[in-house]
Amino acid sequence: MKLYRYLTGPDDSAFCQRVCQALNAGWELHGGPTLTFDPVRGCVIAGQAVVKDVPGEFLPGLDLSAL
């Protein structure tokens, strides 16, 4: 099955580390990153889609961050 996650967070080193962690766990980038400005928090929010092929069947409630 193909899994999809969309990682988001402030555009900082912690966000980059989360993307690196996903890549090192076998996830692959899916498209380019996105950026938007959050005027309430006063910061740029980054997003990156990642995908991963794993054996098995998709079940609702699957913890994607654990795969």
C-alpha positions as a printed NumPy array, in Angstrom:
array([[ 0.   ,  0.   ,  0.   ],
       [ 1.099,  3.566, -0.542],
       [ 1.02 ,  5.85 ,  2.482],
       [ 0.841,  9.645,  2.436],
       [ 1.74 , 12.186,  5.1  ],
       [ 1.817, 15.961,  5.051],
       [ 4.32 , 17.38 ,  7.497],
       [ 3.78 , 20.974,  8.657],
       [ 5.303, 23.357, 11.132],
       [ 7.183, 26.614, 11.532],
       [ 9.901, 26.988,  8.895],
       [12.805, 26.271, 11.225],
       [15.475, 23.662, 11.858],
       [13.019, 21.471, 13.822],
       [10.785, 21.205, 10.738],
       [13.781, 20.32 ,  8.554],
       [14.814, 17.672, 11.075],
       [11.293, 16.135, 10.96 ],
       [11.517, 15.915,  7.161],
       [15.023, 14.389,  7.415],
       [13.757, 11.878,  9.971],
       [10.936, 10.836,  7.63 ],
       [13.345, 10.489,  4.696],
       [15.679,  8.321,  6.778],
       [12.697,  6.149,  7.767],
       [12.048,  5.335,  4.108],
       [ 9.564,  8.088,  3.197],
       [10.117,  9.939, -0.103],
       [ 9.37 , 13.549, -0.987],
       [ 6.143, 13.997, -2.938],
       [ 6.155, 17.313, -4.789],
       [ 7.741, 20.494, -3.604],
       [ 7.442, 22.198, -0.244],
       [ 4.8  , 24.826,  0.479],
       [ 5.104, 27.986,  2.544],
       [ 2.508, 30.304,  4.025],
       [ 2.596, 33.114,  6.569],
       [ 0.667, 32.779,  9.833],
       [-0.11 , 36.358, 10.903],
       [-1.358, 35.261, 14.333],
       [ 1.916, 33.515, 15.219],
       [ 3.994, 35.891, 13.1  ],
       [ 5.945, 33.143, 11.365],
       [ 6.237, 31.23 ,  8.113],
       [ 4.667, 27.755,  8.139],
       [ 6.262, 25.11 ,  5.919],
       [ 4.674, 21.946,  4.56 ],
       [ 6.058, 18.913,  2.771],
       [ 4.207, 15.863,  1.484],
       [ 5.931, 12.486,  1.797],
       [ 4.922,  9.017,  0.576],
       [ 6.021,  5.476,  1.376],
       [ 5.228,  2.028, -0.036],
       [ 4.776, -0.643,  2.635],
       [ 3.338, -4.157,  2.607],
       [-0.11 , -4.741,  3.997],
       [-3.558, -3.236,  3.762],
       [-4.632,  0.229,  4.837],
       [-6.759,  0.364,  7.968],
       [-8.366,  3.514,  9.429],
       [-6.522,  4.731, 12.505],
       [-3.142,  3.542, 11.22 ],
       [-0.347,  5.511, 12.966],
       [ 1.558,  6.756,  9.937],
       [ 4.303,  8.348, 11.997],
       [ 5.207,  4.909, 13.403],
       [ 5.829,  3.384,  9.955]])
